[in-house]
Amino acid sequence: MTDPSAIQPSELDQLPDRDPEETAEWQASLDAVTEAAGPHRAAYLMRRTLERAEGAGLALPKLLETDYVNTIPTSAEPSIDGDEEMERKITAWNRWNAAAMVTRGSKHGVGGHIATFASAAWLYETGFNHFFKGKEGDGSGDQLYIQGHASPGIYARAFLDGRLDEAQLDNFRQEAGGNGLPSYPHPRRLPWLWEFPTVSMGLGPLSAIYQARFNRYLTNRGIKDVSASHVWAFLGDGEMDEPESTAALALASREGLDNLTFVINCNLQRLDGPVRANFKIVQELEAQFRGAGWNVVKSLWGNAWDELFQLDTTGALIRRIREVPDAQVQTYQTRDAAYIREDFFGKDPALVEMAKLLSDDKILECFHLSRGGHEPRKVYAAYKAALEHKGAPTVILAQTVKGFTLGEGFASKNANHQMKKLTTDEFKNMRDLLELPISDSQFVDGVVPYGHPGADAPEVRYLQERRAALGGPAPARRTQPLPALPQAADKAFASFDKGSGSQSVATTMAFVRLVKDLVRDKETGKRWVPIVPDEARTFGMESLFPSLGIYSPKGQTYEPVDRDQLMYYKEAKNGQILNEGITEAGSMADFIAASSSYATHGEAMIPFYIFYSMFGWQRTADQMWQLGDQLGRGFLIGATAGRTTLTGEGLQHADGHSPVIAATNPAALSYDPAFAYEIAAIVKEGLRRMYGEAHEGEDQNVFYYLTVYNEPMPQPAKPADVDEGIIKGLYRFNTAETAGLSPAANAARIQLLGSGTAIHWTLEAQKLLAEEWGVAADVWSATSWTELRRDALEADEAILRGEERTPFIRKALDGAEGPVLAVSDYMRQVPDQIAQWVEQDYSSLGADGFGLSDTREAARRHFGVDAQSIVVAALAQLARRGEVPASAVKEARAKYGL
């Protein structure tokens, strides 16, 4: 009997017990069962009691783990609404062609993965035949996040239903010729098939959660009713180690996203070996998801195990399968019956007796073949249960064997992820196992043939009929162009043309003011999706709270503490702002869902995501690549940008490099505007290009990255005829003469190129050069070093094709006198992007190195980018050309204390 003194105190001890005698009777009953039937029986009764309490809705802590058995017993499985034998044949063809495609491609050395789809085939096929809604029915259909390494199986199914041909299968991973298939789900490479890029592991599950959440957002805001859409994310158990995979589990349960299902293929293997060699990944995941508030459905064992469980009258089998580590389960998959009898059953006398009742064939059937994820009835039952569960998302933990049906050389082998082909004999064994009508004579010169029963075969007709009933092919991406969105009224943009006069305005504030005007537009205002990671007040956006509302599926169930203030914190079910808390990754996932809504839901949305520039590209650049691959559109705003503008925050907040990272992404149009009117011009052009009437040959599937600053400065009026230069990346803001500096007729001249906040130090340097050194400087605003470089690269490529084309940077600077000095608040690598195309002598200044905490003035002096440093650098450049005395450089350094 349990010693009461050994029982640890709990929070229950702090609550008054209104009936201590009744409590003592319950405790005594537990002690009696433990003494009479053993601790395992007592634990069993307690678990069942807790399950009953949870089912009755009693307020008790959740049971985080259940036994290592199926959630849905065989007796409770619903019958499949379909022809199971026909579906078996379809799956067999798809298994064969997936393996054939990768094997045939291996002769070209392009690789591929076979084992993942082999383990997950029924997880996909059951969904395609019965659950996944297509896009040709009502609504938007379902959204499918396909596990990247399973792509050969999806291509095989598209081949069977006539959407792909043999030539395309033979071009798997060979895209350069224009008729190939990308290795993984890549919408940019195959936009009619793939919706979501997933193989950068961890991003798929995170994006799926925010996609399901964005679906609710669209519905609650009245943009489009997509309540019938369901998001399915197919994931690997090894993938769940990525922090992004589980980062938003609490969000999904907190907002009750029952329009979301995770299907985790628990084949117990990651790329190099077992996922949890000494532990059990299924139990770990169950506890993690249950703890986060998800509904968990386990589909672990096939029907062959039913007999064993019926024989388990003592619970010994349940205990044993729970204690065996995953790596040993993998070993059983490759060993004979004698080994399993000794190692698995031999550990407990009750199991020894059970094993005597089992034939070797039965043992091998259970331990080699029978898994819940390989039996369509069990998968069907799990999917049906997921769709019927309301109030929370569901995760299905389906146990499979990696490399299933591929033969003993593949199944459960540690190296099977890197194994790219089967031998002819292995294919013939697979053919016999799958009962496919493929003859030996079809193997010509050792090349495995593709298999297809014919376009009019019963299997193909059945597949197509099932998909037609579910709303058309899947996966599929809508590619038809949408009508252009109406252009917002010019007055929203033109309001910045006059400048701010004597008032100082930061470009961050200028952008926020522009958005405030644009969201009021009657035609397109509702389509803006403001996204911010808990920094709205930092960026001056709190005034949008009461007017737009912060999205919450529950609305506002409390009275906000600042309700009596004009800019109070307002949450609303139809709120427009997505304020995500402190999560740049979650905010980017929001942005991706909104940015591709034009394809996913046929509704063009205009997301802008504003963030500390240092914590955008540096922290979530992988998601920016995902965004580009998914053909997303919208505005990324790197606020409090630059290395020297954010005073006092120090190294981790000082962004000196985000434009460098942005420049590596072909879909990102990166701008570093200096003035408010430049921001207005860039946003106006971005809206036209992404959402309006695109020019011939122009790619609409781009996104804009604008860096804006928190340094209040007077905003000048817009000069005439500068729009082209703003968009292309460079225009002359003024000359020494138009700045009123009156240089001498024979004065040395230099061209100063500045971007972002650096333009202000450049203008100060222009004045110092004229007044103190007699040098005439023209100042240029470089709105985009990256776009200038891309234009020049395109000109170089045109020359290789025999076309004559001059880069814009060269045309813009044509005839400009003197050398060029480029200045940026970023590392010199940013302005140096254009150096090779500038015909004049070229030099640059930038904020290289680590950031530091100090005043702006001190930081700029430290990095050598303040006005005085620009003057010295300009004089040095002119001195090298003999246009000013060399002594002027030394004199200037002494004068300015450099």
Disulfide bonds with the S-S distance in Angstrom:
none
